[in-house]
């Protein structure tokens, strides 16, 4: 009889553990469906070659409120320049990373034109700058209020050897401008010939 009671006891313990575990898993799944997730990351600008942008994005499923940012060191701004002769940029003193963001919905983002490889290299070197993001969220009917904190490391060194660190962008830009100028010149020449042909046809018509 005592062995039966011991067996029932341990079965009850196992069932209790399973119930608690399932409850925790269900809660975490529920939170993942309503919680925001705000990140700060660096990306090359696909539409403007050689430029690097900072992106603040809510990749979560909920609304993030009262978003604030703190960094371990000053963040440079408008850090332009590709080569080693780039100037040391000034520190960021305005914008969302300084003033914060009142609210950011799911999938919403803010994009900051940060600069170019050479200028950013002069601004932060090989350092990894950690930006701490704090924000709040709440579930349906104002329930399940929660504070969030995310640490986002950003750097410029990882872009070394990529397209944005290419020091020949000025030359490439000049080559492209030269090609455009030739195309426009050819188009203009063709357009003038076409006008002459029309004028000659008009003169013929008038003579008739």
ABEGO torsion letter per residue (X at the ends): XAAAAAAAAAAAAAAAAAAAAAAAAAAAAAAAAABBBBBBBBBBBAABBGBBBBBBBBABABBBBGBBBBBABBBBBGBBEABAABBBBBBBABEAAAAEBABBBBGBBBBBBAEBAAAAAAAAEABBBBBBBBBBBBBBGGBGBBBBBBBBBBBAAAABGBAAABAAAAAAAAAAAAAAAAAAAAAAAAAAAAAAAAAAAAAAAAAX
